[in-house]
C-alpha cells in the first residue's frame, strides 16, 4: 500500500501544486447538561430513572420482539419495564454488551457474528514536525492552532479529490508549536514511557525507549527549560486519523463479572499497517504542498515499532449499520434487523469512522431516529 500511495503521489505532483490545503475547524464547547436535565424533568412524557442499570433484556417466545427489560437501581430495587419500542443508546462498548448479554445470554441481533466487531477509534499520533522556510514564521503557520483558552481549533487536511484519487483514509493534521527538544528521540520516548504503565495491551520496545532517554540528558533538560522560558520552537505535526473497519477489532464478553453479576466487556482494539500507511501518505501530500509553495517541508519521525498510537475516546462501529443483515447489525434507520422493536443510537452504528469528532453525526442520526419513532408510535 505504501508503494501504491508513493506512485500515485508522483502522478499528482502537478495537481498538488495547483491545489490548496483545506482548513479543518474544530469546536470544543462546554456542554450544559443541567439545562437539558431541566427540560427532561419538565416533559410530561419522559420519566428518568437515575442510577439504574439494565440487567435483563428478554424477548417473547418468537425471539424477535422485546417483551421486558429489568433494571436495578442504586438501592438494588428492581424495575421492570414492558416497552413498546426500545432504544439502546449506551455507547460503542455498552451497546454491544447489552446485545451480547440479552435474552439470558443468548444474545440479540448477532445471527451473523457481527455484534461487537469492527470496534473503531479515532487515531491520534505524533508523526513528525514541519521544517519551515525563511518566508514563513511559526507564528504565521501555527496561528490557527487552538490555545488552552479558546473553544475553536484549526488543522489542515488534503482536498477530497486528492484523498479519493489516492485511496486514503480521512486525516487531519495539527501544527502544534512546541519546544524544539520535543523532536528528539529522548523526549518522544519519555512521553511514551510516561503513559506505558496504564496502557493495555502493553507498549512494545520499552527497552529501546529507555535507552533513548538515557542517551540524551541534554534534550530532557532542554524540554524542562522550555516550559519555564522562551526557547527555540518548532511546529510538531500531530495526526488525527481514521482507521479502516477491522472485524478483528472487537468487544466481547469477558470472564469477570461486575457488582450486579453481569459479564464485564473485554475490548480488543486493533489498528492495521494500512491505517498508518494512509497517515504517512497523507503527510507526504502535505509535504509536497508545503514544498511546492516554498513554505517548508515535513520531517517524518514516526516509527511503526515505537511510535505511540492512541485512541481519542470515541468508541465506534460495534453495531454497524448496513442495509444487508449479513453485513450489519442495524438497518439504515437504526433498527436491529432481527428484532422488530429494538433500535440502536450512537456511534456504535457507524460503518466507517472518519477523522473528526463524531458528535454531530450522532446527533443527526438520533434526530432522524426520533422522527421515525414518533411516526411509529403515532400508529399504535
C-alpha positions in Angstrom: 0.0 0.0 0.0 2.9 2.4 0.8 4.3 1.8 -2.7 0.9 2.3 -4.3 0.5 5.7 -2.5 4.0 6.8 -3.5 3.4 6.0 -7.2 0.1 7.9 -7.1 1.8 10.9 -5.5 4.2 11.2 -8.4 1.3 11.3 -10.8 -0.4 14.0 -8.8 2.6 16.3 -8.4 1.1 19.0 -10.8 -2.4 18.9 -9.3 -0.9 19.4 -5.8 0.9 22.5 -7.0 -2.4 23.9 -8.2 -4.4 22.9 -5.1 -4.6 24.4 -1.6 -4.6 22.6 1.7 -8.0 22.8 3.2 -8.6 24.1 6.8 -10.3 21.8 9.2 -12.0 23.7 12.1 -12.9 22.0 15.3 -15.2 23.4 18.0 -14.9 22.5 21.7 -17.9 23.8 23.5 -18.7 23.1 27.2 -22.0 21.3 27.3 -24.5 22.5 29.8 -26.3 19.2 30.7 -28.2 20.9 33.6 -30.3 22.8 31.0 -31.2 19.5 29.3 -31.9 17.9 32.6 -34.5 20.6 33.4 -36.1 20.1 30.0 -36.4 16.3 30.7 -37.9 16.9 34.1 -40.5 19.3 32.7 -41.5 17.0 29.9 -44.9 15.3 30.5 -44.0 12.1 28.5 -40.5 11.4 29.9 -39.6 9.5 33.1 -36.0 9.4 34.0 -34.5 6.6 36.2 -31.1 7.7 37.6 -28.5 5.2 38.8 -30.4 2.4 37.1 -28.7 -0.3 35.0 -30.3 -2.8 32.7 -29.5 -6.4 33.7 -32.1 -8.3 31.7 -33.4 -7.8 28.1 -35.9 -10.5 27.4 -37.9 -11.3 24.2 -41.2 -13.1 23.8 -41.4 -16.7 22.6 -40.9 -15.6 18.9 -37.4 -14.2 19.8 -37.9 -11.1 17.6 -39.8 -8.8 20.0 -38.5 -7.4 23.3 -41.1 -8.1 26.0 -39.5 -6.7 29.1 -36.3 -5.0 30.4 -35.3 -5.4 34.0 -33.2 -2.7 35.6 -31.5 -2.5 39.0 -31.4 0.8 40.8 -28.7 2.0 43.2 -30.7 0.8 46.1 -30.8 -2.7 44.5 -34.6 -2.2 43.8 -35.6 -4.0 40.6 -37.6 -2.1 38.0 -39.5 -4.0 35.2 -40.3 -2.1 32.0 -42.6 -3.5 29.3 -41.8 -1.3 26.4 -43.5 -0.7 23.0 -40.2 0.4 21.4 -36.6 0.2 22.8 -33.6 2.3 22.0 -30.1 1.3 23.2 -28.0 4.5 23.5 -25.2 3.4 25.8 -22.1 3.9 23.7 -19.9 1.8 21.5 -18.9 -0.7 24.3 -22.1 -0.9 26.3 -24.5 -1.2 23.3 -22.5 -4.3 22.3 -22.6 -5.7 25.8 -26.4 -5.2 26.1 -26.9 -7.1 22.9 -24.5 -9.9 23.8 -26.0 -10.5 27.2 -29.6 -10.1 26.2 -32.1 -12.9 26.2 -30.5 -14.8 29.1 -27.1 -14.7 27.4 -28.3 -16.0 24.0 -27.9 -12.5 22.6 -29.8 -10.4 20.1 -29.0 -9.2 16.6 -26.0 -11.5 16.4 -27.1 -14.0 13.8 -24.1 -13.2 11.6 -21.5 -12.8 14.4 -21.3 -9.0 13.9 -22.2 -7.6 17.3 -19.1 -6.2 18.9 -17.0 -6.5 15.8 -15.5 -3.5 13.9 -14.7 -1.6 17.1 -13.0 1.6 15.9 -11.4 4.6 17.3 -10.1 7.9 16.0 -6.3 7.5 15.9 -4.0 10.1 17.4 -0.3 10.1 16.9 2.7 12.5 16.6 4.1 11.9 13.1 7.0 14.4 12.9 7.4 18.1 12.6 7.5 20.9 10.0 10.8 22.5 9.0 9.9 26.0 7.8 11.5 28.0 5.1 12.6 31.6 5.6 9.5 33.0 4.1 7.1 32.0 6.8 7.3 32.0 10.6 6.0 29.6 13.3 3.6 32.4 14.4 2.1 32.6 10.9 1.7 28.9 10.1 0.8 27.9 13.6 -1.6 30.8 14.3 -4.7 28.8 13.9 -3.7 26.2 16.5 -6.1 26.1 19.5 -4.8 27.7 22.7 -6.0 26.5 26.1 -8.5 29.4 26.5 -10.2 29.0 23.1 -13.2 27.0 22.1 -12.0 26.6 18.5 -9.0 24.9 16.9 -7.7 24.6 13.4 -5.9 21.9 11.4 -5.1 21.1 7.8 -6.4 18.4 5.6 -5.9 17.5 1.9 -8.7 18.1 -0.6 -11.3 15.4 -1.1 -10.4 15.0 -4.7 -6.8 14.1 -3.8 -7.9 11.8 -1.0 -10.2 9.9 -3.4 -7.5 9.7 -6.1 -5.0 8.2 -3.6 -7.5 6.0 -1.9 -6.6 7.5 1.5 -8.5 7.3 4.8 -9.6 10.6 6.4 -6.8 12.5 8.2 -6.4 16.0 9.7 -3.0 17.4 10.7 -2.5 19.9 13.6 0.6 22.1 13.6 1.4 22.5 17.3 4.0 25.0 18.5 6.3 23.2 20.9 9.9 23.5 22.2 12.4 22.2 19.7 13.5 19.4 22.0 10.3 17.5 21.5 11.6 16.4 18.1 14.4 14.3 19.8 14.1 10.6 20.3 14.7 11.0 24.1 11.7 13.3 24.7 9.4 11.3 22.5 10.4 8.1 24.2 10.0 9.7 27.7 6.4 10.7 26.7 5.8 7.1 25.7 7.2 5.6 28.9 5.1 8.0 31.0 2.0 6.5 29.5 3.2 2.9 29.4 2.1 1.9 32.9 -1.6 2.4 32.1 -1.7 1.1 28.5 -3.3 -2.3 27.7 -2.1 -4.1 25.6 1.4 -3.2 26.9 3.5 -0.9 24.8 6.3 -2.7 23.0 10.0 -1.8 22.7 10.2 -0.4 26.2 14.0 -1.2 26.3 14.6 0.9 23.2 12.6 3.8 24.7 14.6 3.6 27.9 17.9 3.6 26.0 16.7 6.7 24.1 16.0 8.5 27.3 19.3 7.6 29.0 21.3 8.5 25.9 20.3 12.2 25.7 20.0 14.0 29.1 20.6 17.4 27.4 17.3 17.0 25.4 15.4 16.3 28.6 16.9 19.4 30.2 16.0 21.5 27.2 12.4 20.4 27.3 12.2 21.2 31.0 13.7 24.7 30.4 11.3 25.3 27.5 8.4 25.0 30.0 9.6 28.0 32.0 11.2 30.3 29.5 11.2 31.2 25.8 13.1 28.5 23.9 13.5 27.7 20.1 10.2 26.3 18.9 9.0 24.0 16.1 5.7 23.0 14.7 5.0 19.4 15.8 2.8 17.5 13.3 0.0 15.7 15.1 -2.3 13.5 13.1 -5.9 12.8 13.9 -6.8 10.0 11.6 -9.4 7.4 10.6 -8.8 3.7 10.9 -10.3 1.2 8.4 -13.1 -1.1 9.7 -11.4 -4.3 11.1 -13.6 -7.2 12.1 -10.8 -8.5 14.5 -11.1 -5.3 16.5 -13.9 -6.0 18.8 -15.9 -6.1 22.0 -16.6 -9.4 23.6 -17.8 -10.6 27.0 -15.0 -11.3 29.5 -14.9 -13.8 32.3 -15.1 -11.2 35.0 -18.4 -10.1 36.5 -19.5 -6.7 37.7 -21.2 -5.9 41.0 -24.6 -7.0 39.5 -23.2 -10.2 38.2 -23.1 -9.1 34.6 -20.1 -10.1 32.3 -17.6 -7.2 32.0 -16.9 -6.3 28.4 -13.4 -7.1 27.0 -12.2 -4.7 24.4 -9.6 -5.7 21.8 -8.6 -2.6 19.8 -6.5 -3.3 16.7 -5.3 -0.9 14.1 -3.6 -2.2 11.0 -0.4 -1.3 9.0 -2.7 0.1 6.3 -4.1 2.7 8.8 -0.6 4.1 9.5 0.4 3.8 5.8 -2.5 6.1 5.0 -1.4 8.6 7.6 2.1 8.6 6.1 0.8 9.0 2.6 -1.3 12.0 3.8 1.8 13.5 5.4 3.6 13.1 2.0 0.8 15.1 0.4 1.2 17.8 3.0 5.0 17.7 2.4 4.6 18.1 -1.4 2.2 21.0 -1.0 4.4 22.9 1.5 7.5 22.3 -0.7 5.6 23.5 -3.9 4.6 26.7 -2.2 8.1 27.3 -0.7 6.8 27.1 2.9 8.9 24.3 4.2 8.8 20.5 4.4 7.6 17.7 6.7 10.2 15.8 8.7 8.6 12.3 9.2 9.8 10.7 12.5 7.0 8.2 13.3 8.3 4.7 13.7 5.8 1.8 13.4 7.7 -0.1 16.2 8.0 2.7 18.7 5.5 5.5 17.9 2.7 5.6 20.4 -0.7 5.3 18.6 -3.5 6.4 20.9 -7.3 6.4 20.7 -9.3 9.6 21.2 -12.0 8.1 23.5 -14.6 7.7 20.7 -15.9 4.1 20.6 -17.3 3.3 17.2 -18.7 0.6 15.0 -19.7 -2.3 17.2 -23.3 -2.4 16.0 -22.6 -1.3 12.5 -25.3 0.0 10.0 -25.9 -1.8 6.7 -29.0 -2.5 4.6 -27.9 -6.1 4.3 -28.5 -8.1 7.6 -25.4 -10.3 6.7 -23.2 -7.2 6.8 -24.7 -5.1 9.5 -26.5 -5.3 12.9 -28.9 -2.4 12.2 -30.7 -1.1 9.1 -30.3 2.5 7.8 -32.8 3.8 10.3 -31.1 2.1 13.2 -33.4 -0.8 13.8 -31.8 -4.1 14.7 -32.5 -6.3 11.7 -33.9 -9.3 13.6 -35.8 -7.6 16.4 -39.0 -5.7 15.5 -38.9 -3.1 18.3 -35.2 -2.6 19.1 -33.2 0.4 17.8 -29.6 1.5 18.4 -28.5 5.1 18.7 -25.0 6.5 18.9 -21.6 6.0 17.3 -21.7 2.2 17.6 -23.8 2.2 14.3 -21.1 3.9 12.3 -20.0 1.6 9.4 -16.9 3.8 8.9 -15.5 6.3 11.3 -14.0 9.5 9.8 -11.3 11.6 11.4 -13.5 14.2 13.1 -15.3 14.1 16.3 -18.5 12.0 15.9 -20.9 14.2 17.9 -22.6 16.0 15.0 -23.2 12.7 13.2 -24.6 11.1 16.3 -27.0 14.0 16.8 -28.1 13.9 13.2 -28.8 10.2 13.2 -30.5 10.5 16.6 -32.9 13.2 15.3 -33.7 11.0 12.3 -34.4 8.1 14.5 -36.6 10.2 16.8 -38.7 11.3 13.8 -39.1 7.7 12.8 -40.1 6.6 16.3 -42.6 9.4 16.6 -44.2 8.2 13.3 -44.2 4.5 14.5 -45.7 5.3 17.9 -48.3 7.5 16.3 -49.7 4.5 14.6 -50.1 2.5 17.8 
